[in-house]
Amino acid sequence: MSTMPRVLLVDDEPGVLHALTRLFTRTGAEVRSAPSAEAALAILDEFTPDVVVTDHRMAGMTGVELLQVIGARFPAARRVLLSGYVDIDVGEDIVFVSKPYVGAELLALCK
């Protein structure tokens, strides 16, 4: 990954999405944000992420489903799932982070 990672953030809660965007933008990352899985998929037509951080419970496609699609399309992308639910089977290639998260810890996992 380059020194300026390309990060895609996905969350249907505007406040959380804004906080995540601020957190990653401060690191110098090139950030794109989406309020839904469907919007995230549209962004991927023009943006190749190094890291994808998504909430799990969203209307329509879940975060796990989204990360599976992204993993098939961008296998080198680091995929991180945020959730308050701990009984989720995320698979081997997805990093699980429980809510509430600590910003510094989340950033460290995304390197």
N, C-alpha and C positions, 0 to 999 in steps of 0.2 A: 504494500500500500504506500502511496506517495505521502509526503509530509502534509499535504492538504487533502485529507480523505473526503470522499463524496458520500454524504449521508442522506438517506431517505428516512423520514420520521412519519409514522402513521398512528393517529389516535382520533377517535370521534369526539373526544372531550376537548373543546377549544382551549381551555385553560391549561390542560396537560400538554397539548400540542405546542402551545406558545412557550411554556416553560422548557420543554425539551429543545425547541428551536433555539431559544436563548442560550441554553447550556452548551449545545454543540457549536453554535455560531461563535461563541467566545473562544473556542479552541482554534479558530481559523478554518474550520471545515467548510466545505461547500455544501450547503444544506438545502434540501427540498422537503416540503411537508405536505401531507395529504390528510383530509378529514375522514377518509374511508379507504377500504382496500381497493375498491373500483377506481378511485381517483389516483391511488398509488400506482396501479397498473398502467393507467394512462400516462403518468409521468415517466414511467420506464421506457416509453417509446422514444424518449429524447434524453434520458439521463441514465448512466450506468453507475450504480452505487457500489461503493466499497463496503458499506455498512448499511443495514436496514434494521431499524428499531420500530417495533409495532406493538400496540395493545392487542390483547387477545379477544376480548368480548366487544365486538362491533356488529352493527346491523349488516346483514348480508354475509359476506365471507368473514370467517374468523381469522385471527392473526396467524394461527398455525397453518391454515389453508393458504393464506397469502404467502407466508414464508416458504411453503413447499413449492408454490408456483415460481417464486423468485429464485429459489435454489436450483430449480430445473433450468431456468433461463440464465442465471448468473451464478454458477457454482462457486466462484471465488469470493462472492460477497459474504461477509460476516453477518449472520442473522441472529437478532436478539428479540425475544418475546417478553413483554411486560405483562404481568397479571397479578391480581390479588388472590387468584385461585391456585392452589399448589398441587392439585390432583390432575394436572394436564400432562399428557404424554406428548412431548415435543420432538422426540427423535434425537439422534446423535449429533446432528449438524446444527442444531439450534440451541443457543444459549438462553436459559430461562433466568429472568430476574423478577423477584417478587416485589409487589408494591406494598408499602411505599418504598421507593428506591432511594439510594444515596447517590447524588450526582457524580461525585468523584469515583465511586465504585462502578457506576454505569459507564463512565468515560473510559475507565481502565479496561473493562471488558470489551470495549469496542475498538481497541487498538489492534 
